Amino acid sequence: MLTWIALLRGINVGGKNILPMKELVLLLLELGFEDARTYIQSGNVVFRSTGELKHDITDRIATAIEKRYGFRIQILLISAADFRQAIEENPFPGAIDHPQTLHFFFLAQTPDTPNQAALNDLKLANEKFVLTQRMFYLHAPQGIGRSKLAKRVEKLLGVAVTARNWQTVCKVAEMVRQFDR
């Protein structure tokens, strides 16, 4: 059994693409996945699966949501090992005491030509970021709502992203650890 984290984009935001988490859990169970659990209403799901390919899992979930709810969303599927690695590689360990200031942007793929100059130009004086092949880490001490960089990161990287703050990352990591026990 493999443990996966599905990060759903664009659900339950501004009254659009409403998908109750209890219903999402039931849908995943109907699809044959096991031990599905969610955290908050923004689409953080941990579940287990046997031997399917990542792309197949993502497509099955997105198709089932579209059939049942009438909208198609993007899903970033991350293995438990990759999720743990993202946490271990956090370049801003000093920011974890202020979880609302530290954000993990999970990338759908490695950016081919990120606009590094524009990323640097948009960041506020006290903001810091690190781009890796799979992640964009942002420490925004004034909050993500005031960050011009946070608002434009997807466009400047040229790949789909979904962001989670440190508190959410830790809660999801704890859900993953429960499977390891």
VEXDREN-2710 file (C-alpha; in Angstrom, 1 decimal):
% VEXDREN-2710
k/r/px/py/pz
1/MET/0.0/0.0/0.0
2/LEU/1.2/3.4/-0.9
3/THR/0.2/6.6/0.9
4/TRP/-0.7/9.6/-1.2
5/ILE/-1.5/13.2/-0.5
6/ALA/-4.0/14.8/-2.9
7/LEU/-4.0/18.6/-2.9
8/LEU/-7.1/19.8/-4.7
9/ARG/-7.1/23.2/-6.3
10/GLY/-9.9/25.6/-6.5
11/ILE/-12.6/24.0/-4.4
12/ASN/-14.8/25.6/-1.7
13/VAL/-13.5/29.1/-2.6
14/GLY/-15.9/32.0/-2.9
15/GLY/-18.9/29.8/-3.1
16/LYS/-17.6/28.0/-6.2
17/ASN/-16.8/24.4/-6.8
18/ILE/-18.4/23.3/-3.6
19/LEU/-17.2/19.8/-2.5
20/PRO/-17.8/18.8/1.1
21/MET/-14.9/16.9/2.5
22/LYS/-17.1/14.1/3.9
23/GLU/-18.4/13.5/0.4
24/LEU/-14.9/13.5/-1.0
25/VAL/-13.9/10.8/1.5
26/LEU/-16.9/8.7/0.4
27/LEU/-16.0/9.2/-3.2
28/LEU/-12.4/8.1/-2.7
29/LEU/-13.7/5.0/-0.9
30/GLU/-16.1/4.3/-3.7
31/LEU/-13.1/4.5/-6.1
32/GLY/-11.4/1.8/-4.2
33/PHE/-8.9/3.9/-2.3
34/GLU/-8.4/3.1/1.4
35/ASP/-8.3/5.1/4.7
36/ALA/-9.2/8.4/3.1
37/ARG/-9.0/11.4/5.5
38/THR/-9.2/15.1/4.9
39/TYR/-8.0/18.2/6.7
40/ILE/-10.0/21.4/6.5
41/GLN/-12.3/22.4/3.6
42/SER/-9.6/23.4/1.1
43/GLY/-8.9/20.0/-0.3
44/ASN/-6.2/18.2/1.6
45/VAL/-6.7/14.4/1.4
46/VAL/-4.5/11.6/2.6
47/PHE/-5.3/8.1/1.4
48/ARG/-3.8/4.7/0.5
49/SER/-3.7/2.9/-2.8
50/THR/-2.3/-0.3/-4.2
51/GLY/0.2/0.0/-7.1
52/GLU/-1.6/2.4/-9.4
53/LEU/0.3/5.0/-11.4
54/LYS/0.2/8.6/-10.1
55/HIS/-1.3/9.9/-13.3
56/ASP/-4.0/7.2/-13.3
57/ILE/-5.0/8.0/-9.7
58/THR/-5.2/11.7/-10.4
59/ASP/-7.3/11.2/-13.5
60/ARG/-9.7/8.8/-11.8
61/ILE/-10.3/11.2/-8.9
62/ALA/-10.7/14.3/-11.2
63/THR/-13.1/12.4/-13.5
64/ALA/-15.2/11.1/-10.6
65/ILE/-15.5/14.7/-9.2
66/GLU/-16.5/16.0/-12.6
67/LYS/-19.1/13.4/-13.1
68/ARG/-20.7/13.8/-9.7
69/TYR/-20.3/17.6/-9.1
70/GLY/-20.1/19.0/-12.6
71/PHE/-16.7/20.7/-12.4
72/ARG/-13.2/19.5/-13.2
73/ILE/-10.4/20.5/-10.9
74/GLN/-6.7/20.1/-10.9
75/ILE/-5.2/17.8/-8.4
76/LEU/-1.6/17.7/-7.3
77/LEU/-0.8/14.2/-6.1
78/ILE/2.2/13.8/-3.9
79/SER/3.7/10.6/-2.5
80/ALA/4.2/10.4/1.3
81/ALA/8.0/10.2/0.7
82/ASP/8.0/13.4/-1.5
83/PHE/5.9/15.2/1.1
84/ARG/8.3/14.3/3.9
85/GLN/11.2/15.4/1.7
86/ALA/9.5/18.8/1.1
87/ILE/9.3/19.3/4.8
88/GLU/12.8/18.1/5.5
89/GLU/14.2/20.5/2.8
90/ASN/12.3/23.5/4.3
91/PRO/14.9/26.3/3.8
92/PHE/13.3/28.5/6.5
93/PRO/13.3/26.5/9.7
94/GLY/13.3/29.7/11.8
95/ALA/9.9/30.6/10.4
96/ILE/8.1/27.6/11.8
97/ASP/7.3/29.5/15.0
98/HIS/5.0/31.7/12.9
99/PRO/3.2/29.2/10.8
100/GLN/1.1/31.8/9.0
101/THR/4.2/33.3/7.4
102/LEU/5.7/30.1/5.9
103/HIS/4.1/28.7/2.7
104/PHE/4.9/25.7/0.6
105/PHE/3.9/26.0/-3.0
106/PHE/3.7/22.5/-4.4
107/LEU/4.6/22.4/-8.2
108/ALA/2.8/20.3/-10.7
109/GLN/6.1/19.9/-12.6
110/THR/9.5/21.4/-12.7
111/PRO/9.5/24.9/-14.2
112/ASP/11.4/25.0/-17.5
113/THR/12.0/28.8/-17.6
114/PRO/10.9/30.5/-14.3
115/ASN/11.2/34.3/-14.5
116/GLN/13.7/34.6/-11.7
117/ALA/14.2/38.3/-12.2
118/ALA/10.5/39.1/-11.9
119/LEU/10.3/36.8/-8.8
120/ASN/13.1/38.8/-7.2
121/ASP/11.6/42.2/-8.2
122/LEU/8.2/41.3/-6.7
123/LYS/9.3/40.2/-3.3
124/LEU/9.0/42.6/-0.5
125/ALA/12.2/43.5/1.3
126/ASN/11.6/41.1/4.2
127/GLU/10.3/38.2/2.0
128/LYS/12.5/35.3/1.1
129/PHE/11.9/32.4/-1.3
130/VAL/13.6/29.3/-2.5
131/LEU/12.7/27.5/-5.7
132/THR/13.6/23.8/-6.1
133/GLN/12.5/21.3/-8.8
134/ARG/9.3/20.4/-6.9
135/MET/8.7/23.3/-4.5
136/PHE/8.6/27.0/-4.1
137/TYR/9.1/28.0/-0.5
138/LEU/8.0/31.4/0.6
139/HIS/8.6/33.1/3.9
140/ALA/6.3/36.2/4.0
141/PRO/6.5/37.8/7.4
142/GLN/3.8/40.4/6.6
143/GLY/1.5/37.6/5.5
144/ILE/0.6/36.1/2.2
145/GLY/-2.3/38.5/1.6
146/ARG/0.1/41.4/1.2
147/SER/2.6/39.5/-0.9
148/LYS/2.6/40.5/-4.6
149/LEU/5.0/37.6/-5.1
150/ALA/2.5/35.0/-3.8
151/LYS/-0.2/36.3/-6.1
152/ARG/2.0/36.0/-9.2
153/VAL/4.2/33.0/-8.4
154/GLU/2.3/30.6/-10.7
155/LYS/2.5/32.8/-13.7
156/LEU/6.2/33.6/-13.1
157/LEU/7.1/29.9/-12.7
158/GLY/5.0/28.9/-15.7
159/VAL/3.6/25.8/-13.9
160/ALA/0.5/25.0/-11.9
161/VAL/1.0/25.4/-8.1
162/THR/-1.0/25.0/-5.0
163/ALA/0.0/26.5/-1.7
164/ARG/-0.3/25.4/1.9
165/ASN/0.8/27.2/5.0
166/TRP/3.1/25.6/7.5
167/GLN/0.3/24.7/9.9
168/THR/-1.6/22.8/7.1
169/VAL/1.6/21.1/6.0
170/CYS/2.2/19.9/9.6
171/LYS/-1.4/18.6/10.0
172/VAL/-1.2/16.7/6.7
173/ALA/2.2/15.3/7.8
174/GLU/0.7/14.0/11.0
175/MET/-2.1/12.3/9.0
176/VAL/0.6/10.6/6.9
177/ARG/2.5/9.5/10.1
178/GLN/-0.7/7.8/11.3
179/PHE/-0.4/5.3/8.4
180/ASP/3.2/4.6/9.4
181/ARG/2.2/3.4/12.9
END
